[in-house]
Amino acid sequence: MKRQNEPTQGFGDNAMGTHCGAKTRSGRPCRNPPVTGKVRCRMHGGAHGSGAQPGNTNALKHGRYCSAARQEIQDVEELLGKLTMWS
């Protein structure tokens, strides 16, 4: 017999409907509870020490593919095309 105020599944915050928020490889939402104080579970980036170290510059964006840079590349290629026609 089920008690009145007990959740039917899960434990802790997960029983109240708080889930990791990430998607699994099958495309379904992750059903694990998030790590205390974080949004993701231990398998999707909430574990202590996960993520880049402070000062890591490997993930900085360089802007090579932004719209302004692509437009500049296109302009240079167009100019080079015109110059080769005159050669």
C-alpha positions as CSV (number, residue, x, y, z in Angstrom):
1,M,0.0,0.0,0.0
2,K,1.3,3.4,-1.0
3,R,1.6,6.2,1.6
4,Q,-0.2,9.4,1.0
5,N,2.7,12.0,0.8
6,E,5.5,9.9,-0.6
7,P,6.6,10.3,-4.2
8,T,6.1,7.3,-6.4
9,Q,9.6,7.3,-8.0
10,G,13.0,8.8,-7.6
11,F,14.7,10.4,-4.6
12,G,15.6,13.9,-3.4
13,D,15.1,16.7,-5.8
14,N,14.5,14.3,-8.7
15,A,11.3,13.1,-7.0
16,M,9.9,16.6,-7.2
17,G,10.5,16.9,-10.9
18,T,13.9,18.5,-11.1
19,H,16.0,16.7,-13.7
20,C,19.5,17.1,-15.2
21,G,18.2,18.9,-18.3
22,A,20.7,17.3,-20.7
23,K,19.7,15.0,-23.5
24,T,20.9,11.4,-23.8
25,R,22.2,9.9,-27.0
26,S,18.8,8.6,-27.7
27,G,17.4,12.1,-27.7
28,R,15.4,11.7,-24.5
29,P,15.9,14.0,-21.6
30,C,18.2,12.8,-18.8
31,R,16.3,11.6,-15.8
32,N,19.1,11.8,-13.3
33,P,19.0,14.3,-10.5
34,P,21.4,17.3,-10.8
35,V,24.4,17.5,-8.5
36,T,23.7,19.7,-5.5
37,G,24.1,23.3,-6.4
38,K,24.4,22.6,-10.2
39,V,22.0,22.2,-13.1
40,R,23.5,19.0,-14.6
41,C,24.0,15.5,-13.2
42,R,27.4,14.0,-12.6
43,M,27.4,12.4,-16.0
44,H,26.6,15.5,-18.0
45,G,29.0,18.0,-16.4
46,G,27.9,18.6,-12.9
47,A,30.6,16.6,-11.2
48,H,33.1,18.4,-9.0
49,G,36.1,19.4,-11.0
50,S,34.4,19.0,-14.4
51,G,34.9,21.6,-17.0
52,A,37.9,23.7,-18.1
53,Q,40.3,24.9,-15.5
54,P,40.3,28.7,-14.8
55,G,42.3,30.6,-17.3
56,N,42.0,27.9,-20.0
57,T,42.1,29.6,-23.5
58,N,41.5,26.5,-25.6
59,A,37.8,27.2,-25.9
60,L,38.1,30.9,-26.8
61,K,36.3,32.0,-30.0
62,H,38.5,33.5,-32.6
63,G,35.9,35.1,-34.9
64,R,37.3,33.6,-38.1
65,Y,33.8,32.4,-39.2
66,C,31.7,35.4,-38.1
67,S,29.6,37.1,-40.7
68,A,32.0,40.1,-41.0
69,A,35.0,37.9,-41.5
70,R,33.2,35.8,-44.1
71,Q,32.2,39.0,-46.0
72,E,35.8,40.2,-45.9
73,I,37.0,36.9,-47.3
74,Q,34.4,37.0,-50.0
75,D,35.4,40.6,-51.0
76,V,39.1,39.7,-51.2
77,E,38.3,36.6,-53.3
78,E,36.1,38.8,-55.6
79,L,39.0,41.4,-55.9
80,L,41.5,38.6,-56.7
81,G,39.2,37.2,-59.3
82,K,39.0,40.6,-61.0
83,L,42.8,41.0,-60.9
84,T,43.4,37.6,-62.5
85,M,41.1,38.6,-65.4
86,W,43.4,41.5,-66.2
87,S,46.5,39.4,-66.2
